[in-house]
Structures are given as structure tokens and as C-alpha cells.
Amino acid sequence: VERHDFSLQRVEKQLEKLKDMHEKAKQKDLKKWF
């Protein structure tokens, strides 16, 4: 169970990273148009 929890935490961290990168990419795109 602990190992499963650990991997779940890692997955959540990766998702946070991806979301952050996505937000930054969106902001970059917006700046490109203005």
C-alpha cells in the first residue's frame, strides 16, 4: 500500500508540473498575439 501511495504522489507531482508548463505555454502564446 505504501508503495502504491508513493507512486500516486509522484504521479500527482508530475501532473502539477504538466499543468504548470501548460499554463506558462498558454501565457507565452497570448503574448505572441498581442
WOPENOR-V891612 format. One record per backbone hydrogen bond with DSSP energy under -0.5 kcal/mol. CO is the residue of the C=O (numbers start at 1). NH is the residue of the N-H. E is the energy in kcal/mol with one decimal. If there is no record, write none. Layout:
CO;NH;E + CO;NH;E
//
This chain:
1;5;-2.8 + 2;6;-2.9 + 3;7;-2.4 + 4;8;-2.4 + 5;9;-2.6 + 6;10;-2.2 + 7;11;-2.4 + 8;12;-2.5 + 9;13;-2.4 + 10;14;-2.4 + 11;15;-2.5 + 12;16;-2.3 + 13;17;-2.4 + 14;18;-2.7 + 15;19;-2.7 + 16;20;-2.6 + 17;21;-2.7 + 18;22;-2.6 + 19;23;-2.6 + 20;24;-2.4 + 21;25;-2.4 + 22;26;-2.5 + 23;27;-2.4 + 24;28;-2.3 + 25;29;-2.5 + 26;30;-2.4 + 27;31;-2.4 + 28;32;-1.9 + 29;33;-1.4 + 30;34;-1.2
//
